[in-house]
Amino acid sequence: DANTGKQLFNLVGHSGDVDSAAFSPDGTKIVSGSRESQNNLILWDANTGKQLFNLVGHPEFVHSAAFSPDGTKIVSGSKSKQNNLMVWDAN
């Protein structure tokens, strides 16, 4: 809680270092990316802490993730030989 400094919940689901996390523009979702064997992102419900989706597809560790301004898409990047970005449906 930004007003009180009280921890609301702990998001547990990644097995490696978390390199990125972002709130959706409306504050209802969180996306996080990590350095783990699945090279995944996790989409979370920001009100409950519940895991909504596990987004898998990057060939290497996920280093960055962000929502589009309208909150309907997520873009993520990883350091790989393909030097690629992936775009995901946030709904």
C-alpha positions, 0 to 999 in steps of 0.5 A, spaced: 500 500 500 503 506 497 499 510 503 501 506 509 507 502 506 504 495 508 505 489 504 499 487 501 501 480 498 507 476 496 507 474 489 510 467 488 511 463 482 518 464 479 523 460 480 529 465 478 531 472 479 525 477 477 528 482 472 522 486 470 515 487 473 510 492 471 502 494 473 497 495 467 495 502 466 488 501 470 492 498 476 488 491 475 494 487 473 501 486 474 506 482 469 513 480 471 519 477 467 524 472 470 531 469 469 529 461 469 529 455 465 522 456 462 524 463 460 517 466 462 512 472 464 507 471 469 500 475 469 498 477 476 491 479 478 493 486 482 488 486 487 488 478 489 495 476 487 493 470 484 496 468 478 492 469 471 497 466 466 504 463 465 506 466 458 512 462 455 515 463 448 522 466 449 528 462 447 532 466 453 531 469 460 526 475 460 529 482 461 523 487 460 516 487 460 511 493 459 504 494 458 501 498 452 498 504 454 491 501 453 493 495 457 491 490 452 497 488 450 504 486 453 511 487 450 517 483 452 524 482 451 529 477 452 537 477 450 537 472 445 541 470 438 534 472 435 534 479 439 527 479 439 521 482 442 514 478 443 507 482 444 502 478 448 494 479 449 493 481 456 486 479 456 
